[in-house]
Amino acid sequence: MKFKIYIKSIAIPLILGSIVGFLISGFIDYNSLNKPFLAPPSILFPIIWTILYILMGVSYGILDANSFTNSKINFIYYLQLFFNLLWPIIFFVFKWRLFAFFWILPLLIFIIIMILKFYNKNKLAGLIQIPYLLWTLFATYLNLFIYLLN
């Protein structure tokens, strides 16, 4: 039974992230942008996001499989996922780079809140989200400097 919980928990962010990736694929102009120091090659983004969505699902799955979820945890988890999934649409489809920067700031806050709430229920579930926070901090840096350089 727990196996099904983990499959569902991992599938939700992976499927939603894949749908967004498919929807924005024709709009991605990353390679034509002026990029800041440390900007990674575009091939890394789908790899990293796949890993992060899997970790996100595992983390939530740990809580769900152990009956540690509640309305507050569900709310913050799905709120951060919503902000996460809309960011590339704002950045790549609409090309609202400055708005995307301001959109990612509450996402960072939601991720931190999520980590704390997850950690309070299960330390591993919280710690698994640290790479997501670090990558989103890096994405914030990229977003800001891509806006400034373009």
C-alpha positions in Angstrom: 0.0 0.0 0.0 2.8 2.4 0.8 4.3 1.7 -2.6 1.2 3.1 -4.2 1.5 6.3 -2.1 5.1 6.8 -3.2 4.2 6.2 -6.9 1.4 8.8 -6.7 3.5 11.2 -4.7 6.4 11.1 -7.2 4.1 11.0 -10.3 2.2 14.2 -9.4 5.2 16.6 -9.6 6.8 14.6 -12.4 3.7 14.6 -14.6 2.8 18.2 -13.9 6.4 19.3 -14.5 6.5 17.3 -17.8 3.3 19.0 -18.9 4.7 22.4 -18.2 8.0 21.5 -19.9 6.1 20.3 -23.0 3.9 23.5 -23.0 6.9 25.9 -22.8 9.3 23.9 -25.0 8.7 26.1 -28.1 9.2 29.3 -26.1 12.5 28.5 -24.4 15.1 31.1 -25.5 17.7 30.4 -22.8 20.5 29.8 -25.3 20.0 33.1 -27.0 20.0 35.1 -23.8 22.9 36.9 -22.2 23.6 34.9 -19.1 25.5 35.6 -15.9 28.6 33.9 -14.6 27.9 30.3 -13.6 25.0 29.9 -15.9 24.8 26.2 -16.7 24.2 24.7 -20.2 20.5 24.3 -21.0 20.8 20.5 -21.1 21.1 20.4 -17.3 17.8 22.0 -16.6 15.5 19.0 -17.5 17.8 16.6 -15.7 18.0 18.6 -12.5 14.2 19.3 -12.5 13.5 15.6 -13.0 15.6 14.8 -10.0 14.1 17.6 -7.9 10.5 16.6 -8.7 11.4 13.0 -7.8 12.9 14.2 -4.5 9.8 16.4 -3.9 7.6 13.4 -4.4 9.6 11.1 -2.2 9.6 13.7 0.5 5.9 14.2 0.4 5.5 10.4 0.1 7.4 9.9 3.3 4.9 12.1 5.1 1.8 10.7 3.4 2.8 7.0 3.9 3.3 7.7 7.6 0.0 9.6 8.0 1.9 12.8 8.7 0.1 15.0 6.2 -2.6 17.4 7.2 -4.3 20.4 5.7 -1.4 22.8 6.4 1.2 20.5 4.9 -1.0 19.8 1.9 -1.6 23.5 1.4 2.0 24.6 1.5 3.1 21.7 -0.6 0.7 22.3 -3.4 1.1 26.1 -3.1 4.8 25.9 -3.7 4.2 23.4 -6.5 1.8 25.8 -8.1 4.3 28.7 -7.9 7.0 26.4 -9.2 5.0 25.3 -12.2 3.9 28.8 -13.2 7.4 30.3 -13.0 8.7 28.9 -16.4 5.5 30.0 -18.1 6.0 33.5 -16.8 9.7 33.5 -17.6 9.7 31.7 -21.0 6.3 32.0 -22.5 5.4 35.6 -21.5 9.0 36.6 -21.2 8.2 38.7 -18.1 11.6 38.3 -16.7 11.3 40.9 -13.9 7.8 39.6 -12.9 9.3 36.1 -12.9 11.9 37.3 -10.4 9.3 38.7 -8.1 7.3 35.5 -8.6 10.2 33.3 -7.5 10.7 35.2 -4.2 7.5 33.9 -2.6 8.3 30.5 -4.0 11.5 30.6 -2.0 9.6 31.5 1.1 7.0 28.7 0.5 9.9 26.2 0.0 11.5 27.2 3.3 8.1 26.9 5.1 7.5 23.5 3.5 11.0 22.3 4.5 10.3 23.4 8.1 6.9 21.8 8.2 8.2 18.6 6.6 11.2 18.5 9.0 8.9 18.9 12.0 7.0 15.7 10.9 10.0 13.7 9.6 13.6 15.0 9.5 14.4 13.1 6.3 11.3 14.4 4.5 12.5 18.0 5.3 16.2 17.4 4.5 15.4 15.9 1.1 14.0 19.3 0.1 17.3 21.1 0.7 18.6 20.6 -2.9 15.3 22.1 -4.2 15.8 25.1 -2.1 19.4 25.5 -3.2 18.5 25.1 -6.9 15.7 27.6 -6.6 18.1 30.1 -4.9 20.4 29.6 -7.9 17.5 30.0 -10.3 16.7 33.3 -8.5 20.2 34.5 -9.2 19.9 33.4 -12.9 16.5 35.0 -13.2 17.7 38.4 -11.8 20.9 38.5 -13.9 19.2 37.4 -17.1 16.7 40.2 -16.6 19.5 42.7 -16.0 21.7 41.5 -18.8 18.9 41.4 -21.4 
